[in-house]
Amino acid sequence: MQDFLSLHDAEQIAEETAPVQGPPLGRVVTGILTHPAETFREALAHPVQAHALTLAALGGVYWALNLAIAQGMGATLSLPVLLPAAVAVGLAGGVAYLFALSILIHWSCDILGGESTRERVRYVLAAAGVPGILALVVVGLPRILLFGQGLFMPDRPWLSANPLLVWGLWFGDAVAFAWSLTIVVRGLKIMTGFSIGRAMLAAALPVIPILLIGVLFVSIAWSGIFFAPPAF
């Protein structure tokens, strides 16, 4: 009898300590696009960090490609080199951005009186990248197929090729960006119980330390330029 009780206790402890699985990644992606509130409530109860890292990495690829277009990197790199480089940088940058911004968002939620964990904040931020992943498939890849190397050239010859098509594709980017911001605010609201206004403030507060750090670096660079000894 005692052995039976010991076995029963061991099974109960194993059940209590077993990791709880959140919703599968595919259901999270479709849920964020169709019914985000319900999806967030389910996913934030058990935020699977592997899902957050995957979504952040894929979202980083989308923004890395946009950065390569904005910087006109096609002038120095051929398309077969540029695309893999953008993918590699985007995967790593998306994850790094996720961890860095989650620290600031967690800080802003804390000072505004909301209960949050960095794991949940990371999940919210990663889920907000789903519209960017959708935009990568819907407008990003077609744009590369249509314009090729010219898309990444600094003189932007593709702008005059078909203005209606170009602005239609950029409109898709704008919609994805606005959609992502909406998801961040909604996710923070559900996670912390904030009002919409306070959730928007929590999302906006990290801009302050980012600006302060930027001003500090500019000040250091500026003083270095004007107070450095002459080079002769």
C-alpha positions in Angstrom: 0.0 0.0 0.0 2.8 2.4 0.9 4.5 1.6 -2.4 1.3 2.3 -4.2 1.0 5.7 -2.5 4.6 6.5 -3.3 4.0 5.7 -6.9 0.9 7.8 -7.0 2.7 10.7 -5.4 5.5 10.4 -8.0 3.0 10.4 -10.8 1.3 13.5 -9.4 4.6 15.4 -9.0 5.5 14.5 -12.5 2.2 15.8 -13.9 2.6 19.1 -11.9 6.2 19.7 -13.0 5.7 18.6 -16.7 5.9 21.6 -19.1 2.6 22.9 -20.2 2.3 23.2 -24.0 0.8 26.3 -25.5 -1.1 26.4 -28.7 0.8 25.3 -31.8 2.7 27.9 -33.8 0.5 27.5 -36.9 -2.6 28.2 -34.9 -1.0 31.2 -33.2 -0.1 32.7 -36.6 -3.6 32.3 -38.0 -5.2 33.3 -34.7 -3.2 36.6 -34.6 -4.5 37.5 -38.0 -8.1 36.5 -37.4 -8.9 36.7 -33.7 -5.9 38.2 -31.9 -7.6 38.8 -28.5 -8.6 35.1 -28.0 -5.2 33.9 -29.3 -3.3 36.2 -27.0 -5.3 35.0 -24.0 -4.6 31.4 -24.8 -0.9 31.9 -25.8 0.1 34.2 -23.0 -1.0 31.7 -20.4 1.9 29.5 -21.6 4.2 31.7 -23.8 6.3 29.2 -25.8 9.7 31.0 -26.3 10.6 28.8 -29.3 7.5 30.3 -31.0 8.6 33.8 -30.1 12.1 33.3 -31.4 10.8 31.8 -34.7 8.4 34.7 -35.3 11.0 37.3 -34.4 13.6 35.8 -36.7 11.2 35.6 -39.7 10.0 39.1 -39.1 13.6 40.3 -39.0 14.1 39.0 -42.5 11.3 41.2 -43.8 12.8 44.3 -42.2 16.3 43.5 -43.3 15.2 43.3 -46.9 13.4 46.6 -46.6 16.6 48.1 -45.1 18.7 46.7 -47.9 16.3 48.4 -50.4 16.4 51.7 -48.5 20.2 51.7 -48.3 20.6 50.8 -52.0 22.9 47.9 -51.2 22.6 46.5 -54.7 25.3 48.9 -55.8 27.9 47.0 -53.9 26.4 43.5 -53.7 25.0 41.3 -56.4 21.6 39.8 -55.8 22.8 36.2 -55.2 25.0 37.6 -52.4 22.6 40.3 -51.1 19.6 38.1 -50.5 21.3 35.4 -48.4 23.1 38.1 -46.5 19.9 39.9 -45.8 18.3 36.7 -44.6 21.2 35.9 -42.3 21.3 39.4 -40.8 17.5 39.5 -40.5 17.3 36.2 -38.6 19.9 37.3 -36.1 18.7 40.9 -35.9 15.1 39.9 -35.4 16.0 37.8 -32.3 18.4 40.5 -31.0 15.8 43.2 -31.4 13.2 41.0 -29.6 15.4 40.7 -26.5 16.5 44.3 -26.5 13.0 45.8 -26.9 11.4 43.3 -24.5 13.6 44.8 -21.7 12.3 48.3 -22.4 8.7 47.3 -22.8 8.9 45.3 -19.6 10.3 48.4 -17.9 7.5 50.6 -19.2 4.8 48.1 -18.1 6.4 48.0 -14.7 6.5 51.7 -14.1 2.9 52.0 -15.3 1.8 49.5 -12.7 1.2 46.5 -14.9 2.2 42.9 -14.1 4.2 41.3 -16.9 7.1 39.0 -17.5 9.8 39.3 -20.1 8.7 36.0 -21.6 5.2 37.3 -22.2 6.5 40.6 -23.5 8.7 38.8 -25.9 5.7 36.7 -27.1 3.6 39.9 -27.7 6.4 41.6 -29.6 7.1 38.4 -31.7 3.4 38.0 -32.5 3.3 41.6 -33.7 5.7 40.5 -36.4 3.1 38.2 -38.0 1.8 41.0 -40.3 5.4 41.6 -41.4 5.8 37.9 -42.3 2.5 38.1 -44.2 3.8 41.2 -46.0 7.0 39.4 -46.9 5.0 36.7 -48.7 2.4 39.0 -50.2 4.4 42.0 -51.3 8.1 41.5 -50.4 8.9 38.4 -52.5 6.7 39.6 -55.5 8.6 42.9 -55.4 12.0 41.1 -55.6 10.7 38.8 -58.5 9.4 41.8 -60.4 12.3 44.3 -60.1 15.3 42.0 -59.3 18.6 43.7 -58.8 17.2 47.1 -59.7 15.1 47.0 -56.5 18.2 47.4 -54.4 20.0 50.1 -56.5 20.4 53.5 -55.0 19.1 55.4 -58.0 15.8 53.4 -57.7 14.9 52.8 -61.3 12.0 50.6 -60.3 10.1 53.7 -58.9 9.4 54.9 -62.4 8.8 51.5 -64.0 5.2 51.2 -62.8 4.2 53.8 -60.2 0.8 52.4 -59.6 2.2 48.9 -58.8 5.1 50.3 -56.8 2.8 52.4 -54.5 0.4 49.5 -54.2 3.3 47.4 -52.9 4.5 50.1 -50.5 0.9 50.5 -49.3 1.0 46.9 -48.2 4.1 47.6 -46.2 2.4 50.6 -44.5 -0.6 48.4 -43.6 1.7 45.7 -42.1 3.5 48.3 -40.0 0.3 49.8 -38.7 -1.2 46.4 -38.1 1.9 45.4 -36.1 1.6 48.4 -33.8 -2.1 47.6 -33.2 -1.2 44.0 -32.2 1.5 45.3 -29.8 -1.0 47.6 -28.1 -3.7 44.9 -28.0 -1.3 42.3 -26.6 0.0 44.6 -23.9 -3.6 45.5 -23.0 -4.5 41.8 -22.6 -1.3 40.9 -20.8 -1.4 43.7 -18.2 -5.1 44.6 -18.0 -4.3 48.2 -19.1 -6.7 50.5 -20.8 -6.0 51.1 -24.5 -4.5 54.5 -23.6 -2.2 53.1 -21.0 -1.2 50.2 -23.3 -0.3 52.8 -26.0 1.8 54.7 -23.5 3.6 51.5 -22.4 4.4 50.8 -26.1 5.6 54.4 -26.6 7.6 54.9 -23.4 10.7 53.0 -24.7 11.2 55.7 -27.2 12.4 58.0 -24.4 15.5 56.0 -23.4 16.2 55.2 -27.0 16.3 58.9 -27.8 18.4 59.7 -24.7 20.9 57.0 -25.8 20.9 58.5 -29.3 21.5 62.0 -28.0 24.3 60.7 -25.8 26.1 59.0 -28.7 25.6 62.1 -30.9 27.0 64.3 -28.1 30.0 62.1 -27.7 30.7 62.0 -31.4 30.1 65.8 -31.7 32.5 66.6 -28.9 35.0 64.2 -30.3 34.9 66.0 -33.6 35.4 69.5 -32.2 37.7 68.7 -29.3 40.0 66.1 -30.9 43.6 67.3 -31.3 44.6 68.3 -34.8 46.0 65.6 -37.0 49.2 67.5 -37.8 
